[in-house]
């Protein structure tokens, strides 16, 4: 695999709109909680998609003490045209990573955690077992927490998907990313129909007792009717939660921003999606898959069913069981660099 930080351009670069409109604003950190969150993540040697994908909301989310943990390393086996995560040969999985993530949720007193991962096509199960172990470790150390996973497609291997669902996440997220016509251009190896299939099968594997979620980026040249068709396709595959946000090009090597949608357009699309039948919709220029994820609470029957199905007895993890040091007093200063 290449060691580059992004794919070569596959779309006419002259289409790119370099100047951002006034409503694309990123708030810089001014909250001490931001630095304590960064300190904790550094201390536990964890990776967050917030930094790896250059999320524009990381200042806000970290200031609120929330983060999306990215397991299975920071090197992806795919090279999607929109993504800032670097493409390279991945490192071996770290056996204690699930417990480090669990400890982070405990220290942060999280009520909702999002766990995602790079695509690991080098592994037979695509990293599914690592997801399973992380979900189980988090639930054991932090009972009652709402667990959301944002997963790759595992190359549509049902047995791998079943490993993740056996751990009973409350929310199963797999992003469609874009409309069907643009999928071959925007996504590496992924297929539009495959993503829809993964979402539907995940829900069926637990008899509907999971909230399914997906997201699309806008501004890549999609047409309005194509966005509406994507909504219909997701609903037909039992997806109930939808996120829509503005695509922002991370580097000149990535796909161009063809257009910027006005906040009013995002608001209109949100209302359309709600009218079509989605239970929860987050739509706005800076919305990302995990933005304000805790604003959505799964249905009570899902929570009750998972609580009954996943006893934590026999997995009484304690901080002293983890091979990690206590936070250094100097960590805030050194982590800024």
Steps between C-alpha positions, in 0.01 A plus 500: 500500500604858451623708791331814372243697695237491229410367158587664175232724354236325291288809438585818311684715761373816331159421647629574850363806681793614710332786682277383782172682566444696819294224663792256500656599829714286729519596865851486647553345845450729800369248751730322749291185451638486144855472630408248770333284235808526279713414803295190575511377141876551487548331838309189392673494162171505315412617150196713426333550167457860614868567428574240235213614277556870580145537626400869513308442824778351710551821697132511596461129574820472700401813689190306605711201603385275215700321233465229236758230555661345195620147567720264296762765425515818296606348166223405259514239224272710281556836332165678482493825307361702792678360804799649684596173672826382346521194278783264595576146609334472844679400818407196704197530727574592862349245738453749782339772287142397587578548868669835442189621319288370788716683752463821301121474516525448876728797558289724280179378669345455157133412461540451123809379315568467128749234390623495142793353308696521182428242232716196571477299179829336599316307773275206416221638720564863408553582868159371611631305799689811618172693490334223698768499770492880527121512539513231767782670690326838495172352623676305776683805635223751438161326542205697371699690237341532155739344248502612139722340238595650164629208299648420157317252278714195594483416129141387564608190691197403706697302755718803572199728534343247737803532730434871542127457548556221755651767726168688473583864426206735553560693177646351183638761260637436153526798270367503147722810455355613167236433235509191283636669186802645682585196711767355264671840493476584869546165677786254469383140444167569670174448315171682540284188506742321731476777758122489491512122540733521802265746674194282446671175597644647819151590620355164400774314689366634832132485407481874455633577849756757385471852364657517154662820380669629187639824363566678174731784402369774275685733267665238279281572199198293596157607377201574724295209372797265555512602867128430534553160337775420748260585784240264354757223456610533863143488626432194288794335677363578848728794585342739752773758571656723234782756501574745218794739488712709267800332341822694571813404308778402744791542254552593133542128428139435588177554309397860435213677669260554210251709695422628848146451623345786695379419853144555377549219248615268777197599706273424206658160448460423870130568485463291186680210671279526809188513283618187320519310827846524660478507882795734547683725252808718547556727201730801469824625344725367777299190591703180500408141585573538869411867546276531808451123480373494858205719398338183365386242750399158366152372562436368849424151375845487340668610822300254712562210262875557493521540876331161542711333231842617615576428866836636615565241769842345469648805325569720798779712352681745722743781412783318676456214253608721213867536399487879479664773709323769697470838333807720527464854631694616198280321248292803410802708402674221314185391317451845349811457287 
